Amino acid sequence: MKSLVPALPICNALAIVLVLLPVSWHWKAKNTGTLLYIGWIILGNLNIMINTIIWRGSYEDLAPRWCDISVKIIIGHSVGLVAASLCINRKLYNIATLESVTITPESKRRDAIVDLCVGILLPIIVMVLHYVVQPTRYNIIENIGCWPNLVADVHTTLLTIAMVYIWPILISCVSFIYCTLSIRGFLKARRQFNQVLSHSGSGINISRYFRLMALASEEILFSIPFATFLLKQNVTLAKQIPWISWEDTHKNYNTILKTPWALLKSSEPSFNAVMISLWVLPAGGFLFFIWFGLGGEAFVAYKSMFYTIAAPIGIKPKPNAAPTTTCAPSRNPGRDLSLPDLNEVGEKRPSNEDLEAGKTYAAYALAIVLVLLPISWHWKAKNTGTLLYIGWTVLANLNIMINTIIWRGSYDDLAPRWCDISVKIIIGQSVGLTAASLCINRKLYNIATIQSKRRDAIVDLCLGILFPIIVMALHYVVQPTRYNIIENIGCWPTINDSIMSIPMVFMWPIIISCVSFMYCTLSIRGFLKVRRQFQQVLSHSGSGINMSRYFRLMALASEEILFAIPFASYLLKQNLTVVSQKPWTSWQDAHKDYEIVRNTSWMVLKASGPSFNAVMISLWVLPAGGFLFFIWFGLSGEALTAYKNMFYTIAAPFGIKSKLKTASTSIYVPARNHAGGSSLSNHNDAEERKSSDKDLEAAKAHMV
């Protein structure tokens, strides 16, 4: 559990950032209840984050004034969050029942005042009431920091229930009533509910309405059981005594309680209550982001924020007016990678169906996450080829994802500097992924043929990084224009129509894949020769690869070969047949129109037939590669074990513990025969090693 302490402030900080991301439209719509919820989530997470940083590994009284404030914030946010949920449900009820059509400024101001009283004034009142039953200033818990006194240490009078513990339950019950009435009002007016929302003046559509209801309902479903649990703890764990006097309650007020981590863990009910109180704050932030940080209005805000940040490097938002189309010069100075010349004059703007092509960035983001999940054991095993494959997959998906976000519904030159980099990444990834596959097959071949080379990592890095960089540089030789911008897709490389483009760009994926295919064939041949002793071959290879991983790596590399050779050959065929090849004349002739930026609309791309298919395959093969990688390595035994450990680490504060492994049975050796037992064990180990070495030598001899 102590290992979770460093993770808590990180989760608090992440929750603060995620909660702030979608705040803009709530502020514009003046959703007071939601803004109060955001405010209490931020304040609660910030408070806990500061405490866990200051008191990590300590329970000394390091910041007395801060602790006086901190414990009041903890009392306040326990009421403030449920009060904010009440404000949200009250607003939803008013909309659903048309009792408060907040169109006039006076009615809006009145509703805002009520929300502020419920969401700010009431928590402040409870903070003050807490002082009535506060026998000591605060408690300092090791690794956690300032905390209101635990159940066993509170002045346990019945007045404590009325002053502190009952408020979250009462507020949540009132909020539940409002929530039920909101659902009832919606069911009555469900057929005209869109008109109800539009006439409410709330700035809430049907999607936002149900997301707000889901957020408030989650708060109710958690707060009522947890507040009831705390009340039960207070009533049952400590004996309740009658209230005597103010002086009796506060006679030891200046005492500072200190609780070591081991002592907290020894009291399981109190430990669970504290842990849940800590982790519910970042969890609330993450849930808020799920409901409101992934909505359509949030993505509009992110796009606006992105353009504001990216403006200094030349990335600009598209203008509101329809952009003018730039036609390619009649001499055809350049063409896209497998994209023929297209006449763009008089074309129509794309339909809404076509604009959906710009929403594919979600697939790229998912592929990046899935590829990174099982990376740990590849890193530990130093599987350079697999790490190169992961790196190129992440880089390629990230590149296309950024492009599809920026150029959704646009083909204007919004980011010149970025496009110069992006087109080189596209050229590099076509070689880098096949080179990574070659590195994997080469490693499998070395294992199968029992060859050990010390410089394998250097060779892999040269093949997987240096070689793609060389091809990026060679692309400049046959690059007639800077780049092409395809609507909904973004930056795309251009290549001239000379014979030189074949050896400079198109040929390399085919050559690398053919070499990789040879290694793959030799690996299978080597395996078949030593298949009976292959377990020993793997164990002596020092690669950290078992039988299952070996064949999964082979399957991954084979898939890459089976796709790369046909697709690269198809692109080469397109290059030879769609446009007539011209001889190379000179550097000046090839680059005289280099500063031209071509623009291709979505409709024109779709009309091109084979070129459209080539571009679409080039785009979708990237997330597909990430998904296939996850299937082979993200669903394996070692990956599931890692996910299980991660789950139990996160779930430990809630009392969810991993099952203890049953101890393996051992043979007891009496003390009088201990030496003999040890000798026997050593003898058996020596025989086992000798047998293993003989098997390995037999495998080598068989291969020779």
Residue pairs with C-beta under 8 A, 6 or more apart in sequence:
1 265
1 275
1 652
1 653
2 143
2 261
3 649
4 649
4 650
4 652
4 653
5 52
5 56
5 143
5 144
6 56
7 649
8 48
8 49
8 52
8 278
8 279
8 282
9 48
9 49
9 52
9 53
11 279
11 282
12 45
12 46
12 48
12 49
12 52
12 281
12 282
13 45
13 49
14 282
14 285
14 286
15 41
15 45
15 281
15 282
15 283
15 284
15 285
15 286
15 289
16 41
16 42
16 45
16 46
16 49
16 285
18 285
18 286
18 288
18 289
18 293
19 38
19 41
19 42
19 45
19 285
19 288
19 289
20 38
20 42
21 289
21 293
21 298
21 301
21 302
22 289
22 292
22 293
22 295
22 297
22 298
22 301
23 35
23 38
24 301
25 203
25 297
25 298
25 301
26 34
26 35
26 38
26 292
27 35
28 203
29 202
29 203
29 204
30 108
30 112
30 203
31 88
31 91
31 202
31 203
31 204
31 212
32 87
32 91
32 111
32 112
32 115
32 116
32 119
33 84
33 85
33 86
33 87
33 88
33 89
33 90
33 91
33 115
33 119
34 84
34 88
34 212
34 215
34 292
36 80
36 83
36 84
36 87
36 115
36 116
36 119
36 120
37 81
37 84
37 85
37 88
37 215
37 219
37 288
38 288
39 80
39 84
40 76
40 77
40 80
40 81
40 84
40 119
40 123
41 81
41 281
41 284
41 285
41 288
43 73
43 76
43 77
43 80
44 73
44 74
44 77
44 81
44 281
45 281
45 282
45 285
47 70
47 73
47 74
47 77
48 145
48 278
48 281
50 66
50 70
50 145
51 70
51 144
51 145
51 146
52 143
52 144
52 145
54 62
54 63
54 66
54 145
55 62
55 140
55 141
55 142
55 143
55 144
55 145
55 146
56 143
57 142
57 143
58 142
59 140
59 141
59 142
59 258
59 259
59 260
59 261
60 140
60 258
61 67
61 140
61 256
61 258
63 146
64 137
64 256
66 146
67 137
67 138
67 140
67 145
67 146
68 137
68 138
70 138
70 145
70 146
71 137
71 138
71 146
71 147
71 148
72 127
72 130
74 146
74 147
74 148
74 277
75 126
75 127
75 130
75 148
75 164
76 123
76 124
76 126
76 127
77 123
77 281
78 168
78 227
78 277
79 122
79 123
79 126
79 167
79 168
79 171
80 119
80 120
80 123
81 219
81 223
81 284
82 168
82 171
82 172
82 175
82 219
82 220
82 223
82 227
83 118
83 119
83 122
83 123
83 171
84 119
84 219
85 171
85 172
85 175
85 215
85 216
85 219
85 220
85 223
86 118
86 119
86 171
86 172
86 174
86 175
86 178
87 114
87 115
87 118
87 119
88 212
88 215
88 216
89 175
89 178
89 179
89 182
89 213
89 216
89 220
90 114
90 115
90 118
90 178
91 111
91 115
91 202
91 212
92 178
92 179
92 182
92 209
92 212
92 213
92 216
93 99
93 178
93 179
93 181
93 182
93 185
94 100
94 102
94 111
94 200
95 182
95 196
95 197
95 200
95 202
95 204
95 209
96 181
96 182
96 183
96 184
96 185
96 186
96 189
96 193
96 196
97 181
97 182
97 185
98 189
98 196
98 200
100 107
100 111
101 107
101 199
101 200
101 201
102 108
102 111
102 200
102 201
102 202
103 201
108 201
122 167
122 171
126 163
126 164
126 167
129 163
129 164
130 148
130 163
130 164
132 159
132 163
132 246
132 249
133 154
133 155
133 157
133 159
133 160
133 163
133 164
133 249
134 148
134 149
134 155
134 249
134 250
134 253
135 149
135 153
135 154
135 155
135 249
135 250
135 252
135 253
135 255
136 149
136 153
136 252
136 253
136 254
136 255
136 256
136 257
137 253
137 254
137 255
137 256
138 146
138 147
138 148
138 149
138 256
138 257
139 146
139 147
139 148
139 149
139 150
139 153
139 256
139 257
139 258
139 259
140 146
140 147
140 256
140 257
140 258
140 259
141 147
141 259
141 261
141 264
141 274
142 259
142 260
142 261
142 264
143 261
144 264
144 274
144 278
147 274
148 154
149 257
150 259
150 267
150 270
150 274
151 230
151 233
151 234
151 237
151 238
151 269
151 270
151 273
152 237
152 238
152 267
152 270
153 257
154 160
154 234
154 238
155 249
156 234
156 238
156 239
156 240
156 241
157 240
157 241
157 242
157 243
157 249
158 240
158 242
158 243
159 243
160 234
161 231
161 234
161 235
165 227
165 230
165 231
165 234
166 231
168 223
168 227
169 223
169 224
169 227
169 228
169 231
172 219
172 220
172 223
172 224
172 227
173 224
175 216
175 219
175 220
176 220
176 224
179 213
179 216
179 217
179 220
182 213
183 213
186 193
189 196
193 206
194 205
194 206
197 204
197 205
197 206
197 209
204 212
207 295
207 296
208 295
208 297
211 291
211 292
211 295
214 291
215 287
215 288
215 291
215 292
218 287
219 284
222 280
226 276
226 280
229 273
230 273
233 269
233 270
233 273
237 269
237 270
243 249
264 270
264 271
264 274
265 271
272 653
272 654
272 655
275 652
275 653
275 654
276 653
276 654
278 653
279 653
279 654
292 298
303 317
303 405
304 317
306 315
306 405
306 406
307 315
307 316
307 317
310 415
313 415
313 417
313 418
314 415
314 416
314 417
314 418
315 406
315 414
315 415
315 417
315 418
316 414
316 415
317 414
318 409
318 410
318 412
318 414
319 412
322 349
323 410
323 411
323 412
323 599
325 344
325 345
325 347
325 411
325 599
325 601
326 344
326 597
326 598
326 599
327 343
327 344
327 345
328 334
328 341
328 344
328 596
328 598
329 593
329 596
331 593
332 341
332 497
333 480
333 481
333 496
333 592
333 593
333 596
334 479
334 480
334 481
334 484
334 494
334 495
334 496
334 593
334 596
334 598
335 341
335 480
335 494
335 495
335 496
335 497
335 579
336 484
336 486
336 492
336 493
336 494
336 495
336 598
336 600
336 611
336 615
337 426
337 427
337 492
337 493
337 494
337 495
337 505
337 571
337 618
338 571
338 574
338 575
338 578
338 610
338 611
338 614
338 615
339 484
339 492
339 600
339 605
339 608
339 611
339 614
339 615
340 578
340 579
340 608
340 611
341 579
342 600
342 604
342 605
342 607
342 608
343 604
344 599
344 600
344 601
344 604
347 601
347 603
347 604
348 603
349 601
349 603
350 409
350 487
350 488
350 601
350 602
350 603
354 488
354 602
354 603
354 606
355 408
355 409
355 488
355 602
357 488
357 489
357 602
358 404
358 405
358 407
358 408
358 409
358 488
359 404
359 408
360 404
360 619
360 620
361 400
361 401
361 404
361 405
363 620
363 623
364 397
364 398
364 400
364 401
364 404
364 622
364 623
365 397
365 401
366 623
366 626
367 393
367 397
367 622
367 623
367 625
367 626
367 627
368 393
368 394
368 397
368 398
368 401
368 626
370 626
370 627
370 629
370 630
370 634
371 390
371 393
371 394
371 397
371 626
371 629
371 630
372 390
372 394
373 630
373 634
373 639
373 643
374 630
374 633
374 634
374 636
374 638
374 639
374 642
375 387
375 390
376 642
377 544
377 638
377 639
377 642
378 386
378 387
378 390
378 633
379 387
380 544
381 543
381 544
381 545
382 457
382 544
383 440
383 443
383 543
383 544
383 545
383 553
384 439
384 443
384 456
384 457
384 460
384 461
384 464
385 436
385 437
385 438
385 439
385 440
385 441
385 442
385 443
385 460
385 464
386 436
386 440
386 553
386 556
388 432
388 435
388 436
388 439
388 460
388 461
388 464
388 465
389 433
389 436
389 437
389 440
389 556
389 560
389 629
390 629
391 436
392 428
392 429
392 432
392 433
392 436
392 464
392 468
393 433
393 622
393 625
393 626
393 629
395 425
395 429
395 432
396 425
396 426
396 429
396 432
396 433
396 622
397 622
397 623
397 626
399 422
399 425
399 426
399 429
400 489
400 490
400 619
400 622
402 418
402 422
402 490
403 422
403 489
403 490
403 491
404 488
404 489
404 490
406 414
406 415
406 418
406 490
407 414
407 485
407 486
407 487
407 488
407 489
407 490
407 491
408 488
409 487
409 488
410 487
411 485
411 486
411 487
411 599
411 600
411 601
411 602
412 485
412 599
413 419
413 485
413 597
413 599
415 491
416 482
416 597
418 491
419 482
419 483
419 485
419 490
419 491
419 597
420 482
420 483
422 483
422 490
422 491
423 482
423 483
423 491
423 492
423 493
423 494
424 472
424 475
424 493
426 491
426 492
426 493
426 618
427 471
427 472
427 475
427 493
427 505
428 468
428 469
428 471
428 472
429 468
429 622
430 508
430 509
430 568
431 467
431 468
431 471
431 508
431 509
431 512
432 464
432 465
432 468
433 560
433 564
433 625
434 509
434 512
434 513
434 516
434 560
434 561
434 564
434 568
435 463
435 464
435 467
435 468
435 512
436 464
436 560
437 512
437 513
437 516
437 556
437 557
437 560
437 561
437 564
438 463
438 512
438 513
438 515
438 516
438 519
439 459
439 460
439 463
439 464
440 553
440 556
440 557
441 516
441 517
441 519
441 520
441 523
441 554
441 557
441 561
442 456
442 459
442 460
442 516
442 519
443 456
443 460
443 543
443 553
444 519
444 520
444 523
444 550
444 553
444 554
444 557
445 451
445 519
445 520
445 522
445 523
445 526
446 452
446 453
446 456
446 541
447 523
447 537
447 538
447 541
447 543
447 545
447 550
448 522
448 523
448 524
448 525
448 526
448 527
448 530
448 534
448 537
449 522
449 526
449 703
450 530
450 537
450 540
450 541
450 696
450 699
450 700
450 703
452 541
452 542
453 459
471 504
471 505
471 508
474 504
474 505
475 493
475 495
475 504
475 505
477 500
477 504
477 587
477 590
478 495
478 496
478 498
478 500
478 501
478 504
478 505
478 590
479 493
479 494
479 495
479 496
479 591
479 594
480 494
480 495
480 496
480 590
480 591
480 593
480 594
481 494
481 593
481 594
481 595
481 596
481 597
481 598
482 494
482 594
482 595
482 596
482 597
483 491
483 492
483 493
483 494
483 597
483 598
484 491
484 492
484 493
484 494
484 597
484 598
484 599
484 600
485 491
485 492
485 597
485 598
485 599
485 600
486 492
486 600
486 602
486 605
486 615
487 600
487 601
487 602
487 605
488 602
489 605
489 615
489 619
492 600
492 615
494 598
495 501
495 505
495 575
496 590
497 575
497 579
497 580
497 581
497 582
498 581
498 582
498 583
498 584
498 585
498 590
499 581
499 582
499 583
499 584
500 584
501 575
502 572
502 575
502 576
506 568
506 571
506 572
506 575
507 572
509 564
509 568
510 564
510 565
510 568
510 569
510 572
512 564
513 560
513 561
513 564
513 565
513 568
514 565
516 557
516 560
516 561
517 561
517 565
520 554
520 557
520 558
520 561
523 554
524 554
526 703
527 534
529 699
529 702
529 703
530 537
530 699
530 702
530 703
533 695
533 696
533 698
533 699
534 547
534 699
535 547
536 692
536 695
536 696
536 699
537 696
537 699
538 545
538 546
538 547
538 550
539 692
540 692
540 696
545 553
548 636
548 637
549 636
552 632
552 633
552 636
555 632
556 628
556 629
556 632
556 633
559 628
560 625
563 621
567 617
567 621
570 614
571 614
574 610
574 611
574 614
575 581
578 610
578 611
584 590
605 611
605 612
605 615
606 612
633 639
644 658
645 658
648 656
648 657
648 658
669 677
